[in-house]
């Protein structure tokens, strides 16, 4: 399997740490067995993860959500948060903090400490601490086995579509989405566009699904942050397996295809490599199905052959690990 620059750097770091006797890197969160604790950290930087000028309340909610998604992939219960945030002098940091406090209360998470500083742009880093579910198990990327069925916890591609819309002239101000006039004039497309933008700005971490997986005898999972194909490669690499992914089974939202056509975008590109879906990709023994209430879709199976293959329209091809690479150099 090929890999991104980010994955190659992390693999090098992992090898260095293993020489010191540490083997914590490889999942969505690090596990501390003695304390039965999972810890994850993520950040949001203006101009990198969100458009400059975005309402800081939105940034705060998004920051917590993407971290919660990591804990969901481990089957962990979220408990504590630690915040490090820097902002320019003209930024209303209190709006950010008020929104983060409300979001942590809603998620039953205690903001337990952190640090404040000045900086050139709004940049926030959140560390979340979670615990093992009562009578549950950790959900690891390495738990997959040949013959397991692959599932997606929700539609993919919609968030990437929302990001493209924001880059193309749509805006979110004062809790309202503003669309370009030509798009706003079509009611169906306008509704789909607003849904896509909200999906991008306000991810919905699948904590309850993660906790359900934690109570299975065996489950493997990863949250889709950098792209379905890239994150599928990561899950398979940790489990030492391959996969068949069925393109025709990938879940989409209403009018997703119509909106892609209007924007002249390839739907499959967004679904496979768009990223920031923040739903769970997971696998279970073939005899076990997730409850209907989670709205999951079966999208493939794990194989003994370590290659990752996409089955689309009756044709089979190798699926490259395409997606967001934080270290990729762009022109």
N, C-alpha and C positions, 0 to 999 in steps of 0.2 A: 504494500500500500504506500502510495506517495503521501506527502504531508505538507502543511503550510510552513512558512518561516517561523511562525509563532510556535507550532507544534515541535519543530526541530530544536528551537531554543529551549523549550520546556523539557524535551527529552534529554538534552545535554545537562540541564540543571538537575533533573531527576537522577541522572547517573552520578553527578557529583555528590548529591545528598546521600545516595545509597552507599557511597564509600564511607560516609560518616555514620552509617547505620540507620539512616532515616528513610522511610518509605511511605510518606504521606501524600505525595503528589500523584494524581491520576484520576481523581473523581471530581465532582462538582463542589465538594467541600472536604476539608481534612478531618479525619476521625482521630479523636484522642481516646483510646480504649479505656484507660483507667478511670476517666471521668464520664465515659459514655456520652461524649460531646462531639458535635460536628460544628466546624467553624468555616465560614466563607467570607470573602471580601470582594467588593466590586466598587467601581466608581463611575461617575457621570461627569464629563468635561464638556463645557460649552465649545461648540465648533467641531467636536469629535463625536459625541454621543447624542447631542441634541442641538437644534439651531440656536445660535446666540440670540438673546432677547426673549427666549421662551419663558413664560411665567414661572418663577421659581417654585411655586406651589406644585406645578406639574412635574418639575425636575425632582422635587422631594418624593412625591408619590412613586415616580418611576424608579428612583434609586432604591427604595425599599422593595418594590415589586421584583426587580431583577435579582436581588439578593435572596428574597424568599423563594424564587424559582429554583435557585441552587439547592436550598435546603429541601425543597419538595422532591428533587431528584434523588436525594439521599434517604427519603422517607423520614425526615427529622421533624420534630416539633420546634418551631421557633420560640426563643425565650428572650434573648438580650441583644441589644444593638449598641455599637460604638461608632460615633461619627467624627470624621475629620473633614472640615469644610473650609475653603478659602474663597474669597470674593473680592471684587473691586470695591472701592469706597462708595460708589454710587448705587451698589446693589442693595435692595431691601432684604437683608438676610433674615430679618424677623419673619417675613412672609414664608420663607423657605422652612424655618424652624417650626412655625405654627403648623404648616401642612405636614411636616414629617412627624410631629408629635401626634397629630390626629390619625395619621396613617398607621403609626405604631400601635396606638390604642386600639384601632379597628382590628389589627392583626394579633392583638394580645401579646405584644412585644414591648419590653421595657427598655427605653433609651437610658443606658447605664453610664455613659461617659463619652469623652471625645476631646476634640481640639478645634479651635477657631483661629483663622489667620487671614491676612490680606493677600490678594493675588491678582494677577492681570485679568482673569476670567473666573466665572463661577465654576468651581471644581469641588466635587463632594465624593468622599470615600466612606463607605459604610461596611463595617464588620458585623456579621450576624453570628450569634451563638445559638445552636439548637441542641436538643436532647433526643435520645432514642425514645420512640413511642413505647408506652407501657406494653409489655409482652410482644413487642415488635422486633424486627431485625433491621439492620442497615441495608439499604438498597445500593448496590455497587454496580459500576459499569462492568466489572469483571464477572458478574454472576450469570451471564448468558451462556447457553449451550446449544449445539446444533439441534435443529428441530423445533426450537422455540419459535413462537409466533411473535412478529413485530407489530406494535401498536403505536398509534399517535393519539395524544390526548386532546387534539383539536386541529382546526384547519391550519395550513401553512401557506405562506406567501402573502397573506393579507397585510401583515405589519410592514413588509418591504414595500408593498404597494402604497401604504400610507406614507412611508418615508419619501417615496418618489413624488407623491402629490405635494408634500410640503416643500420639496426641493423645486417643484415645478410651478409654484405660485400660490398654492393654498396656504392658509395661515390659521393659527389658533391664538385668539386674543380675547380676553375678558370672558373666558369659558364658552366661547362661540367659535365655530369653524367657518372660515370664509373661503369659498371656492371661486375659481375663475368663472366668469359669467357664462361661457359656453358650456361648461360642465354643470353649473348650477341650474341651467335651463332644462336639463333632462332629469325628471324626478327620480327615476330608478337609479341612474348612474350617480346622481347627487347623494342619494341615501347610502349607496354602496361606498362612495368616496368618504363620506363622513364616518362611516363605520370603520373603514380602513385606517383613517387618521387616528381615531380613538383607540383602535387596537394597538397602533404604534406608540402612542403617547402614554397609554394607560394599560400596561400588560396586566394580565390576570393570572398570578401564579397558582399552580395546581397543587396546593398544599394537601387538600383532602384526598386527591388521587394518590399523592405520594405516601400518605399515611395508610391508605388501603393497601398499596404495594408492600409497605413495611410489614404487614400482617400476613403476607403470603409466605409459603415455605421457601420460595426462591424467586427473585425478580431482579432484573437489571434495568437501569434507567439513566437517561441523560436529559438535560433540558436543552431545547433547541434555541440556542442564542446566536450561533455563528453561521447557521445554515444546516438544513436537513442532511445533505450529502456529507458535509464535513463532520458533523456531529455523529452521524451513523458510522463513519470510518473510525472515529474515536471510540465509540462503544464497542465495535467489533474488534478493534486492536486490543483493548483491555481484556476482552473475553476470549481472544484467540480464535475467532470464528470469522466467517464471511456472511454475506446476506444476499437475498433476492428482494428487491424493492419493487412493488407493483405500482407503476405510475398511475394506472387507471383507478386505483383505490385511494389515492391521496385525497383527503377531505378538503373541500373549498367552501367558500361562503357564497351566498346568493349574489348574482351579478358580478362575481369576481372575474369570470372570463370576459364578460361584456366590457367591464372597465379596463381590463388589460388590452383588449382590442382597441378601445377608444384612445388609449395612451400609446398604442403601438409597442406594447411590451409582450414578451414571450411568457405566458403563464408558468410553464414548467421551469424556466430559469428562476423566477421568483420563488416558486415552491421548493425547489431543490437547494438554492444557494442564497436566497434573499436574507435569511436570518432574522433575529429578534422576534421570533414567534413566541418564545417563552411558554411553550407547551411541552409536555413530556413525551419523549420517544422511549418506549420501554418494551421489554420482551418478557414473556411468561411461557411456561410449558403449554403445549398446544391444547391441552384439555381444559385450561383455565381461561375464562373470559372476564374482562372487567365489567362491572355492573353498568346497565344502560344509562344510569343517571349521570355518568361522567362523559357521555357522548364520544367515546373513543372509536377509532376506526382501525381495523386490521389492515396492515399495509405490506406485509411480507413475512419472511421467515429467515431464521439464521441457518447457515450451512456449515458443513465441515470444511469445504473448500473456502479458503480465506479471502477469495476475491469478492468484491462488492459489485453486484450486477443490477442494472435497471431493466425491468421488463415493461415495454411501452408499445402498445399497438401490435402485440404479437412478436415484436423483435426484442432481442436481448443484447445489451451492450455493457461494457465496463462503466461503472459510475465513478468518475473522478471526485476527489474531495474538494469540491468548490464551495466557497463561502467567504465569510469575513475573516481576513487575516490582519490582525492589529499591527503587525510589523512589515506588511507589504509596502514596498516603495512604489508610489504612483507618480505619473508624469504631471 
